């Protein structure tokens, strides 16, 4: 039975304001101490006592963000803003939630709403610039970065972002600031690392390869030093060992017998497209080409499969008891994609590169899936990794010898899939697309993916969509050849990578 308004008022009055404040203080203390469970329980009690008080609901949304429940955070933050439209932090965090769910347009708007309340705020300005770049509004993003660079405290970070986004557009004055800031040992190591990578990109764009190499080398050394001195789980040596162990486990489990035993238990009516590959191997270009097709929707590095698998390898050491185990996983994966904006009218493209570990699982979940393997000259791939400061992860890619070793581990995994699932993974060579796009792109679209031909895929650089990778600006340009055999510009310095690849 529905409560009367009078009984609801009595319920809300069960606790006095000072008691509500005491509960909020207790919840905040739990949160500060990292006790998120007790904090959530206490905030939910306050929320139940007075749903009109946005403090508890906002705090629960922050906990949702911290624990990766982005959809729940989005719902709570929208509820907060319906009651308090001028809640600056709720607008900003709504942008974070939308961004995490791939809703880049909504994220950009949320950050703009936050800035309308506090135009001087730095964080939503940086976040909005990132969202604009992802959406292809590059010039607007650059304008925003240049405005941020006018603020002394924000200048190093703003010029770093600008140079990485459009290195050839850096002015002489901006380059001078990059040099000075990168040499400033009073800046924290994280900021200096970003500056060094940005300086390397700007110098390389000017053809100053020697100086560019020096900046990249210093940036990689500093990043490698920070990782090595940081938490054990993020140390390059630890990550390398874990990567090797994961590959060994997967190779052991996904034997021909295991795959045969569970064949036919997946979802055969849906044909998603997966793109796997080493970082910087051309995967974003492949996704952009296919996403230009009217029947395809690019989902970026969605991490949806990892979410579906609950962030672990739920591969049983024995036969799953449920005969529809893999079909249920497939449907859960599709539900996750749908929550991130996928339309069932389109074939989704998932370019989460770590899915190279899960090719066997993908095959069991989606026997009709298309898996594309982005392949590029290993020297160009290795150099491109070394020139890139990744937003997160990829801890083994800041030393040339370690990059070579990581490529060999990766090759071991892909060779296993070729043996146990012959023909299931299709190599798409970056150099082939660059050399003859008309032929290679038509082959990719029609023969490999089974889609009707459209010239829209040749004009992929005109497609307006969110691209949330380091290649966001590059894939919005027509085919260019300058990245092919770039390694020859630095051949003498690449000896450690060459030696590692030959072992």
C-alpha positions as CSV (number, residue, x, y, z in Angstrom):
1,X,0.0,0.0,0.0
2,X,1.3,3.5,-0.9
3,X,2.2,5.6,2.1
4,X,0.3,8.8,2.6
5,X,2.2,12.1,2.3
6,X,1.6,12.6,6.1
7,X,3.2,9.2,6.9
8,X,6.1,10.0,4.6
9,X,6.6,13.2,6.4
10,X,6.6,11.4,9.7
11,X,9.1,8.9,8.3
12,X,11.4,11.7,7.2
13,X,11.2,13.3,10.6
14,X,12.4,10.1,12.4
15,X,15.9,11.6,12.7
16,X,16.6,15.2,13.8
17,X,18.9,17.3,11.6
18,X,21.8,17.0,14.0
19,X,21.4,13.2,13.9
20,X,21.5,13.3,10.1
21,X,24.6,15.4,10.3
22,X,26.2,12.9,12.7
23,X,25.5,10.0,10.3
24,X,26.9,11.9,7.4
25,X,30.1,12.6,9.5
26,X,30.4,8.9,10.4
27,X,29.9,7.9,6.7
28,X,32.6,10.4,5.7
29,X,35.0,9.0,8.2
30,X,34.4,5.5,6.9
31,X,35.0,6.7,3.4
32,X,38.2,8.5,4.3
33,X,39.5,5.4,6.0
34,X,38.7,3.3,2.9
35,X,35.8,1.4,4.5
36,X,33.5,1.8,1.5
37,X,31.0,-0.8,2.6
38,X,30.2,0.8,6.0
39,X,30.2,4.2,4.3
40,X,27.7,3.1,1.7
41,X,25.4,1.5,4.4
42,X,25.4,4.7,6.4
43,X,24.8,7.0,3.4
44,X,21.9,4.7,2.3
45,X,20.4,5.1,5.7
46,X,20.5,8.8,5.4
47,X,19.1,8.7,1.9
48,X,16.2,6.6,3.1
49,X,15.6,9.0,6.0
50,X,15.4,12.0,3.7
51,X,15.4,11.4,-0.1
52,X,15.4,15.2,-0.7
53,X,18.8,15.6,1.0
54,X,21.2,15.3,-1.9
55,X,24.3,14.9,0.2
56,X,24.0,11.2,0.8
57,X,23.0,10.4,-2.8
58,X,25.9,12.4,-4.1
59,X,28.3,10.6,-1.8
60,X,26.9,7.3,-2.9
61,X,27.5,8.3,-6.5
62,X,31.1,9.1,-5.7
63,X,31.5,5.6,-4.2
64,X,29.9,4.2,-7.4
65,X,32.5,6.0,-9.4
66,X,35.4,4.8,-7.2
67,X,34.2,1.2,-7.5
68,X,33.5,1.2,-11.2
69,X,29.7,1.2,-11.1
70,X,29.5,4.0,-13.6
71,X,25.9,3.4,-14.7
72,X,24.7,3.6,-11.1
73,X,26.7,6.7,-10.6
74,X,25.2,8.3,-13.6
75,X,21.6,7.6,-12.4
76,X,22.4,9.0,-8.9
77,X,24.1,12.1,-10.2
78,X,21.2,12.9,-12.5
79,X,18.8,12.5,-9.5
80,X,21.0,14.9,-7.6
81,X,20.9,17.5,-10.3
82,X,17.2,17.2,-10.7
83,X,17.0,18.4,-7.1
84,X,20.0,20.8,-7.1
85,X,20.8,22.0,-10.6
86,X,23.7,24.2,-9.4
87,X,25.7,21.3,-7.9
88,X,29.1,21.9,-9.5
89,X,30.7,18.6,-8.4
90,X,27.7,16.6,-9.5
91,X,28.0,18.1,-13.0
92,X,31.7,17.3,-13.1
93,X,31.3,13.8,-11.8
94,X,28.4,13.2,-14.2
95,X,30.9,13.9,-17.0
96,X,33.3,11.4,-15.5
97,X,30.5,8.7,-15.4
98,X,29.4,9.5,-19.0
99,X,33.0,9.4,-20.2
100,X,33.6,6.1,-18.5
101,X,30.5,4.7,-20.3
102,X,31.6,6.0,-23.7
103,X,29.0,8.8,-23.7
104,X,31.5,11.5,-24.8
105,X,28.9,14.0,-26.1
106,X,27.0,13.8,-22.8
107,X,30.4,14.1,-20.9
108,X,31.4,17.2,-22.9
109,X,28.0,18.8,-22.0
110,X,28.3,17.9,-18.3
111,X,31.8,19.4,-18.1
112,X,30.4,22.5,-19.9
113,X,27.6,22.7,-17.3
114,X,30.2,22.5,-14.5
115,X,32.2,25.3,-16.2
116,X,29.1,27.5,-16.5
117,X,28.9,27.4,-12.7
118,X,32.7,27.9,-12.1
119,X,34.4,29.3,-15.3
120,X,37.7,29.4,-13.4
121,X,37.7,25.6,-12.6
122,X,40.6,23.8,-14.1
123,X,39.7,20.1,-14.0
124,X,36.4,20.3,-15.9
125,X,38.2,22.5,-18.5
126,X,40.8,19.8,-19.0
127,X,38.2,17.1,-19.1
128,X,36.1,19.0,-21.6
129,X,39.1,19.5,-23.8
130,X,39.8,15.7,-23.8
131,X,36.1,15.0,-24.6
132,X,36.2,17.5,-27.5
133,X,39.3,15.9,-28.9
134,X,37.7,12.5,-28.7
135,X,34.6,13.8,-30.5
136,X,36.7,15.3,-33.3
137,X,36.4,18.9,-32.3
138,X,40.1,19.2,-32.4
139,X,40.4,23.0,-33.0
140,X,38.0,23.7,-30.1
141,X,40.1,21.4,-27.9
142,X,43.3,23.2,-28.9
143,X,41.7,26.6,-28.2
144,X,40.8,25.4,-24.7
145,X,44.2,24.0,-24.0
146,X,45.8,27.3,-25.1
147,X,43.4,29.2,-22.8
148,X,44.5,26.9,-20.0
149,X,48.1,27.5,-20.8
150,X,47.6,31.1,-19.9
151,X,47.3,30.0,-16.3
152,X,50.7,29.5,-14.8
153,X,49.8,26.5,-12.7
154,X,48.0,24.8,-15.6
155,X,50.6,25.6,-18.4
156,X,52.8,22.5,-18.3
157,X,49.8,20.2,-18.4
158,X,48.0,22.2,-21.0
159,X,51.0,22.4,-23.4
160,X,51.6,18.7,-22.9
161,X,48.1,17.9,-24.0
162,X,48.3,20.3,-26.9
163,X,51.6,18.9,-28.2
164,X,50.5,15.3,-28.0
165,X,47.2,16.1,-29.7
166,X,48.7,18.2,-32.6
167,X,52.5,18.2,-32.4
168,X,53.0,20.0,-35.7
169,X,50.9,22.9,-34.4
170,X,53.1,23.8,-31.5
171,X,54.4,27.4,-31.9
172,X,58.0,28.4,-31.2
173,X,56.9,30.2,-28.0
174,X,55.1,27.0,-26.9
175,X,58.1,24.9,-27.7
176,X,60.3,27.2,-25.6
177,X,57.9,26.7,-22.7
178,X,57.9,22.9,-23.2
179,X,61.7,22.9,-23.1
180,X,61.9,25.0,-20.0
181,X,59.2,23.1,-18.1
182,X,60.6,19.7,-19.1
183,X,64.0,20.7,-17.6
184,X,62.4,22.0,-14.4
185,X,63.4,19.5,-11.7
186,X,61.1,21.2,-9.3
187,X,58.1,19.8,-11.1
188,X,56.8,16.5,-10.0
189,X,57.9,13.4,-12.0
190,X,54.5,12.7,-13.5
191,X,54.3,16.2,-15.0
192,X,57.8,16.1,-16.3
193,X,57.3,12.8,-17.9
194,X,54.3,14.1,-19.9
195,X,56.3,17.2,-20.9
196,X,59.2,15.1,-22.2
197,X,57.0,12.9,-24.3
198,X,55.2,16.1,-25.6
199,X,58.5,17.8,-26.3
200,X,59.7,14.7,-28.2
201,X,56.6,14.7,-30.4
202,X,56.9,18.5,-31.2
203,X,60.6,18.2,-32.0
204,X,60.0,15.1,-34.2
205,X,57.3,17.0,-36.1
206,X,60.0,19.7,-36.9
207,X,62.4,17.0,-38.2
208,X,64.8,17.4,-35.2
209,X,65.1,13.7,-34.8
210,X,68.2,13.7,-32.6
211,X,66.7,16.1,-30.0
212,X,63.4,14.3,-30.3
213,X,65.1,11.0,-29.4
214,X,66.7,12.5,-26.4
215,X,63.4,13.8,-25.1
216,X,61.6,10.5,-25.7
217,X,64.5,8.6,-24.0
218,X,64.4,10.8,-21.0
219,X,60.6,10.5,-20.7
220,X,60.7,6.7,-21.0
221,X,63.5,6.5,-18.4
222,X,61.5,8.6,-16.0
223,X,58.3,6.7,-16.5
224,X,60.1,3.4,-16.1
225,X,61.8,4.6,-12.9
226,X,58.4,5.7,-11.5
227,X,56.8,2.3,-12.3
228,X,59.7,0.4,-10.9
229,X,59.6,2.3,-7.6
230,X,55.9,2.2,-7.4
231,X,53.4,-0.5,-6.2
232,X,54.7,-4.1,-6.8
233,X,51.7,-4.9,-9.0
234,X,52.6,-2.2,-11.5
235,X,56.3,-2.8,-11.8
236,X,57.4,-3.8,-15.3
237,X,59.1,-7.0,-14.2
238,X,56.0,-8.1,-12.3
239,X,53.6,-7.3,-15.1
240,X,55.9,-9.1,-17.6
241,X,55.8,-12.2,-15.4
242,X,52.0,-12.0,-15.0
243,X,51.5,-11.6,-18.7
244,X,53.6,-14.7,-19.4
245,X,51.8,-16.7,-16.8
246,X,48.4,-15.6,-18.2
247,X,49.4,-16.7,-21.7
248,X,50.7,-20.0,-20.4
249,X,47.4,-20.7,-18.5
250,X,45.3,-19.8,-21.5
251,X,47.3,-21.9,-23.9
252,X,47.0,-24.9,-21.5
253,X,43.2,-24.5,-21.1
254,X,42.2,-23.7,-24.6
255,X,43.3,-26.9,-26.2
256,X,41.7,-28.3,-29.3
257,X,39.8,-30.8,-27.1
258,X,38.4,-28.1,-24.8
259,X,37.3,-26.0,-27.8
260,X,35.7,-29.0,-29.5
261,X,33.9,-30.0,-26.3
262,X,32.1,-26.7,-26.0
263,X,31.6,-25.9,-29.7
264,X,28.1,-24.8,-30.5
265,X,27.2,-23.6,-27.0
266,X,27.5,-19.9,-27.9
267,X,25.3,-17.2,-29.5
268,X,25.4,-17.8,-33.2
269,X,22.9,-15.2,-34.3
270,X,25.0,-12.1,-33.6
271,X,28.3,-11.4,-35.4
272,X,30.3,-8.8,-33.4
273,X,33.6,-7.7,-34.8
274,X,36.7,-7.7,-32.5
275,X,40.0,-6.0,-33.3
276,X,43.0,-7.2,-31.4
277,X,46.7,-6.2,-31.8
278,X,49.7,-4.7,-30.1
279,X,49.2,-1.1,-29.1
280,X,50.0,1.3,-31.9
281,X,49.6,-1.4,-34.6
282,X,46.8,0.3,-36.6
283,X,43.8,-1.0,-34.7
284,X,42.2,2.5,-34.4
285,X,42.5,2.9,-38.2
286,X,40.7,-0.4,-38.8
287,X,37.9,0.5,-36.4
288,X,37.5,3.9,-38.0
289,X,37.2,2.4,-41.5
290,X,34.6,-0.1,-40.4
291,X,32.7,2.4,-38.2
292,X,32.2,4.5,-41.4
293,X,29.9,1.7,-42.6
294,X,26.2,2.4,-42.0
295,X,25.6,-1.1,-40.6
296,X,28.5,-0.9,-38.1
297,X,29.0,0.8,-34.8
298,X,32.4,1.3,-33.3
299,X,32.5,0.8,-29.5
300,X,36.2,1.7,-29.0
301,X,38.2,0.1,-26.2
302,X,35.0,-0.9,-24.4
303,X,36.4,-3.4,-21.9
304,X,32.9,-4.9,-22.1
305,X,34.3,-8.5,-22.4
306,X,36.4,-8.0,-19.2
307,X,33.3,-6.6,-17.5
308,X,31.3,-9.6,-18.7
309,X,33.9,-12.0,-17.2
310,X,33.8,-10.1,-13.9
311,X,37.4,-8.9,-14.2
312,X,38.9,-12.4,-14.1
313,X,39.3,-15.5,-16.1
314,X,36.2,-17.5,-15.2
315,X,37.4,-20.3,-17.3
316,X,36.5,-23.5,-15.3
317,X,39.2,-26.1,-14.9
318,X,36.4,-28.6,-15.7
319,X,33.5,-28.6,-18.0
320,X,30.9,-26.0,-17.2
321,X,27.9,-27.7,-15.7
322,X,25.4,-25.4,-17.5
323,X,25.1,-26.2,-21.2
324,X,24.3,-22.6,-22.0
325,X,27.2,-21.1,-20.1
326,X,28.8,-19.5,-23.1
327,X,25.5,-18.3,-24.6
328,X,24.6,-16.6,-21.3
329,X,28.1,-14.9,-21.3
330,X,27.5,-13.8,-24.8
331,X,24.1,-12.2,-23.9
332,X,25.6,-10.6,-20.9
333,X,28.3,-9.1,-23.1
334,X,25.7,-7.7,-25.5
335,X,23.8,-6.2,-22.6
336,X,26.9,-4.5,-21.4
337,X,27.5,-3.1,-24.9
338,X,23.9,-1.9,-25.0
339,X,24.3,-0.1,-21.7
340,X,27.1,1.8,-23.4
341,X,25.1,2.9,-26.3
342,X,25.2,0.0,-28.8
343,X,22.2,-0.2,-31.1
344,X,21.1,-3.7,-32.0
345,X,20.7,-2.6,-35.6
346,X,24.4,-2.4,-36.0
347,X,27.3,-4.8,-35.8
348,X,29.5,-3.7,-33.0
349,X,33.3,-3.3,-33.3
350,X,35.1,-3.9,-30.0
351,X,38.8,-2.9,-30.2
352,X,39.9,-3.7,-26.7
353,X,43.4,-4.9,-27.5
354,X,43.7,-7.1,-24.4
355,X,41.0,-9.3,-26.0
356,X,43.9,-11.1,-27.8
357,X,44.0,-13.1,-24.6
358,X,40.3,-14.1,-25.0
359,X,40.1,-15.2,-28.6
360,X,39.2,-18.7,-27.5
361,X,36.5,-17.4,-25.2
362,X,35.2,-15.1,-28.0
363,X,35.0,-18.1,-30.3
364,X,32.9,-20.1,-27.7
365,X,30.6,-17.1,-27.0
366,X,30.2,-16.0,-30.6
367,X,31.2,-18.7,-33.1
368,X,30.2,-16.3,-36.0
369,X,32.3,-13.4,-34.7
370,X,34.9,-11.7,-36.9
371,X,38.3,-11.3,-35.2
372,X,40.7,-8.9,-37.0
373,X,44.3,-8.9,-36.0
374,X,46.0,-5.5,-36.6
375,X,49.5,-6.4,-37.8
376,X,52.3,-3.8,-38.3
377,X,56.0,-4.0,-38.8
378,X,57.3,-4.9,-35.3
379,X,60.0,-2.2,-35.5
380,X,57.5,0.5,-36.3
381,X,55.1,-0.9,-33.7
382,X,57.8,-1.0,-31.0
383,X,59.0,2.5,-31.8
384,X,55.4,3.8,-31.8
385,X,54.9,2.2,-28.3
386,X,58.1,3.8,-27.1
387,X,57.1,7.2,-28.3
388,X,53.7,7.0,-26.5
389,X,53.0,7.9,-22.9
390,X,49.9,5.7,-22.2
391,X,47.2,6.9,-20.0
392,X,47.3,3.7,-18.0
393,X,48.6,0.2,-18.1
394,X,51.2,-1.0,-20.6
395,X,53.8,-1.0,-18.0
396,X,56.2,-3.1,-20.1
397,X,56.3,-0.6,-22.9
398,X,58.8,2.0,-21.6
399,X,62.1,0.2,-22.3
400,X,63.1,-0.9,-25.8
401,X,64.3,-4.4,-24.7
402,X,61.1,-4.9,-22.7
403,X,59.0,-3.8,-25.6
404,X,60.6,-6.4,-27.8
405,X,60.0,-9.1,-25.1
406,X,56.4,-8.1,-24.8
407,X,56.0,-8.4,-28.6
408,X,57.4,-11.9,-28.5
409,X,55.0,-12.9,-25.7
410,X,52.1,-11.4,-27.7
411,X,53.2,-13.3,-30.8
412,X,53.3,-16.6,-28.8
413,X,49.6,-16.0,-27.8
414,X,48.5,-15.3,-31.4
415,X,50.4,-18.3,-32.7
416,X,48.5,-20.5,-30.3
417,X,45.2,-19.2,-31.7
418,X,46.3,-19.8,-35.2
419,X,47.0,-23.4,-34.3
420,X,43.8,-24.2,-32.4
421,X,41.4,-22.0,-34.3
422,X,42.8,-22.0,-37.9
423,X,41.2,-19.3,-40.0
424,X,39.2,-17.7,-37.1
425,X,41.6,-14.7,-36.8
426,X,42.3,-12.6,-39.9
427,X,45.5,-10.6,-40.2
428,X,45.0,-7.0,-41.4
429,X,48.3,-5.4,-42.3
430,X,48.7,-1.7,-41.7
431,X,51.2,-1.4,-44.5
432,X,48.8,-2.9,-47.0
433,X,46.1,-0.4,-46.1
434,X,48.5,2.4,-46.5
435,X,50.0,1.1,-49.8
436,X,46.7,0.3,-51.6
437,X,43.7,1.6,-49.6
438,X,41.1,1.0,-52.4
439,X,41.9,-2.7,-52.6
440,X,42.7,-3.4,-49.0
441,X,39.7,-1.6,-47.5
442,X,37.2,-3.2,-50.0
443,X,38.7,-6.6,-49.1
444,X,38.4,-5.9,-45.3
445,X,34.8,-4.7,-45.6
446,X,33.3,-7.2,-48.1
447,X,35.4,-10.3,-47.9
448,X,36.5,-10.4,-44.3
449,X,33.5,-8.8,-42.6
450,X,30.8,-9.8,-45.1
451,X,29.4,-6.3,-45.4
452,X,28.0,-4.7,-48.6
453,X,30.4,-2.3,-50.1
454,X,30.1,1.4,-49.5
455,X,32.6,4.1,-50.5
456,X,32.0,5.7,-47.1
457,X,34.7,3.4,-45.8
458,X,37.2,4.9,-48.1
459,X,36.3,8.3,-46.7
460,X,36.7,7.1,-43.1
461,X,38.4,10.4,-42.2
462,X,35.1,12.2,-42.7
463,X,33.2,10.0,-40.2
464,X,32.2,11.9,-37.1
465,X,32.3,9.6,-34.1
466,X,34.1,9.4,-30.7
467,X,37.7,8.1,-30.9
468,X,39.1,7.7,-27.4
469,X,42.6,6.5,-28.3
470,X,46.0,8.2,-28.9
471,X,45.2,8.0,-32.6
472,X,42.1,10.2,-32.4
473,X,43.6,13.0,-34.6
474,X,45.4,10.7,-37.0
475,X,42.4,8.6,-38.0
476,X,40.5,11.7,-39.0
477,X,43.1,12.4,-41.7
478,X,43.3,10.8,-45.2
479,X,45.8,8.0,-45.6
480,X,49.4,9.2,-45.0
481,X,52.7,7.4,-45.4
482,X,55.0,9.1,-42.9
483,X,54.4,6.4,-40.2
484,X,55.6,3.6,-42.5
485,X,59.2,2.7,-41.8
486,X,59.6,5.5,-39.4
487,X,62.0,3.3,-37.5
488,X,64.7,4.0,-40.1
489,X,64.9,7.5,-38.7
490,X,66.2,6.1,-35.5
491,X,67.8,2.8,-36.6
492,X,71.1,3.2,-34.7
493,X,69.3,3.8,-31.4
494,X,66.9,0.8,-31.8
495,X,69.6,-1.8,-31.2
496,X,68.0,-3.0,-27.9
497,X,64.6,-3.5,-29.6
498,X,66.2,-5.3,-32.6
499,X,68.2,-7.6,-30.2
500,X,65.1,-8.5,-28.2
501,X,63.0,-9.3,-31.3
502,X,65.7,-11.7,-32.5
503,X,65.9,-13.7,-29.4
